[in-house]
């Protein structure tokens, strides 16, 4: 399994890095759209649709909606707002699982939730490319999510005792969350020192980091919740040794729109 994971990662890494950081404009939107559409194909399975025709149709619907959003950039603020609202709601659904499942067991509701997860994430990345220091913004949100994952892994293994959401993901602990949060706050502090941020900017940066990291945990738990309800371990087997696309981007789907909304509120980019 480890060998398979490494081989898959080595094959995909140049492609992923090139797509994220070398492409711009329509090509970048198309690249991210392709990834999101694959995620939509996987989500249809979590929504209860096993027939390939149904899953492909849902992926095609998502692709068409992404194309529409690309042609109508004025909708971007509303898409981000929907994403932020959804992740606030998802927090309560995760904390209330399994009782909360009565609100989203119906297939149409699950399909709608898939749109609320995938469309804002695509929109946030497209906006990053249009804002100052575009690639650095993309790298920043990735580093926050990866840093949180690494910190949570080691802190959870060493200190983990109190279960975070045992009904959703029994392996995660509150100690892991705090470890991941501490790791990313230290990263933010390091960036602030390197770039000579003011004290006010440092406080805002630390607060924003905490919000983005905590919501990324919700993103991870949300997919775990839907997988548990559907009785599957991975969203698909598209990535040998890694599961599916959603398994790799679940935290990012939550972190990206929230990060974009915070930057927008801070006056980083114009919408």
N, C-alpha and C positions, 0 to 999 in steps of 0.2 A: 504493500500500500504506500509506504513512504517513497519507494523508488518511483512509483507511478505518479505520485504527487509532485515530485521534483521534476520529472520529465515534462509533465503537463505545464508546470510553472515556467520552466525554461523555454518551452515552445511559445507560450502565450505572452510572456513578459515583453519581448521586443515589439510585438504587435500592439499590445495594450499601451505601452509607453509612447509609441509612435502615434497612435490614434489620439491619445489624450493631449500630448504636448506639441506635436508637429503639425497637426491639422488645424485649420481655421475656417470660419464662416460656414458655408453650406456643407462642406466636407466633414467638418467636425460635428455638426448637427446630425448628419447622416450616420456617421460612425456611432455616436451615442444612441441615436435612434435604433440602430441595428441591435445594439446590446440590450436596450430597453424592450425591444420587440421580442427578443429571445426570452427575456424575463417574463413578458406577458404570456408567451406560450407556456412557460412553466406555471405561471400563476393560474391559468385556466384549469390545470390539473388540481391545484389546491382548492379551487372553487367547486370542484366536483365533476369536471368535464374530462372524461378519459378518452373520448373519441378524437382522433387526430384532426378530423375536419373541424370540429368545434374549437379545438385549441388553436389551430391555424387561423380560423376566422377571428378569434379574439385578438391574436397577435396582429392580424391585418387591420383590425379596428383601431388598435393602439397606434400602429404605424400611421394610419390615416389621420388620427387626431394629432399626432406629433407634427405631421406635415401642415395641418391646419394652424397649429400654434406657431409654426415657423413663419407662415404667411401673415399671421396676425399678432405681431409682437406686442401690441397694446394690451393683450390679454395676460401678459406675463405677471403683473402684480396680483391679479386674481388667482392665477394658478398657484403662485407661491402662498397666498393667503389660504387657499384650500388645503395646501400641503401642511401648513403650520397647524391649522385647525384639526386636520385629520390626526396628526401625531399627538396632539393634546388628548383627543378622544381615545386614540390607541393606548395611551398610557393607562387610562382607567379600564379599558377592556382587558389589558394584560394583567393588571392588578386584581381584577375581578374574575379572572378565568378560574374554573370552567363555567361559573354561573353566567358570566357575560356572553357566553357563546349563543345564548338564545336570541341575541340581537343581530347575529350575522350568519346564522346557519343556512339561510336561504341563498341559493345560487346567485340570483340577481344582485343581492347585497354584496356578496363576495366579489363578484365581477366589478362592481362599482368601487369597492375598496382597492382592488388592483389598480384602477385608474388613479385613485387618490395617492397611491404609493409611487407609481411609475412616472406619471406625467410631471409632477412637480420636481422630481429628481432630474429628469431631462431638462426641464426649463431652467433649473438652477445652474447646471453646467453650461448651458448655452449662454446664460447671462454672464457667467464668470469670464467666458472668452471675449465678451464685449467690454468688460470693465478694465480699469488700470491694473497692471501686474496680473494679467489673466492667468497665465500658467502657474504663477505662484499661489493664486487663490485655490486653484485645483489641487496643487500639491499640499497646501495648508490643510484643507479639509481631509485629504487622504492621510496625512501625517497624524492629525488628531485622532482619526478613527483607528489607524494602525497602532499608534502609541497607546491608546486606551486598551486595545485588544491585548497588546504585549504586557502592559502593566497589570491588567486584570488577570492574565494567565498566571504570571509569577506570584502575584499577591494572593490569588485564589488558591494556588497550590500550597503556598507556605502558611497562610493564615486563615484560609476559608473555613468557616464554621456555620455562619448564619446564611441559610438559603435565601436567595433573592426572590425567586418565583418558582418554587418547587413543583407546582402543577404545570408549569410551562417548560422550564429548562432546569432540571434538578442539579445540573453540574455548576450552575452559576451561584456566586455568593455575594453578599454585601461587601465583604472584604475585598473581593475581586474588583467590584465597582469602584470602591474607594482607592484601590491601588492604581487602576487605570486613570481615574480622575487626577490623582497626585502626579502621575507620570506626565500627563498632558499639561497640567498647570506648570510643571517645571519646564516643559518645552516652550510654553508661552513666555515664561519668565526669561528664558534664555534668548528668545527672539527679541523680547523687549529690551534687554540689555544690549544686544548686538546692534539694534536699530535705534537705540537711544530714545525710547518712548518717554513721554511725559508721565507723571504719576497718574494723572486722570486716564490717559490712554492705557496704561498698564492695568488699572482697575477694570476698565471696560473690556480689555482683552481677556483678563482672567475670568470675568463674569461670562463673556461670550463663549470662552472655551468650555466652561463648566456646563453651560446650557447645551452646546453642540454635542459634547461627549455624553451627557446623560440621555439626550434624545436618541443618540446613536445606539445606546443600549436598548432603548424601547424598540428601535427598528429591528434589532437582532431578535429580541423576544417576540415581536409581533409575528415574524415569519415562523419562528419556532412554535408559536401558538397555533397557527394555521396548519403547519405540518403535523403537529400532534393531533389536531382535530381530524385531519384527513388520514392519519395512520401511515404516514410516509416518513422516511428518515431524511431524504434529500429532495430538493425541488425537482431534480432530474439527474441524469448521468452524462450530461453534455461535456463535463470537464472531468475526465477520469482521475480518481483520487481526490477530487475536490467537491464532487456533487454537481450542483447546477449553478447557473449564473446568479440566481437569487441568493444562493448560499454564500456567494462571494461579495454581493453588494447590498445585503439586507441592512447593514448598519449605515452604509452610505446613502441609501434611499431616504433615510430619516435625517441624516446630518446635513446633506446638501441643501435642501430647501430652507431649513432653519438657519443654516449659515448664511445663505444668500439673503434671507429676510433680515437678519441682523446687520449684515453689511449695508443693505439698502437703507435701513433705519438710521445707520451711522453716517449716511451720506456718501457711501463709497462709490456707487454707480447710479446712473439715471435710468429710470424705468419709463 
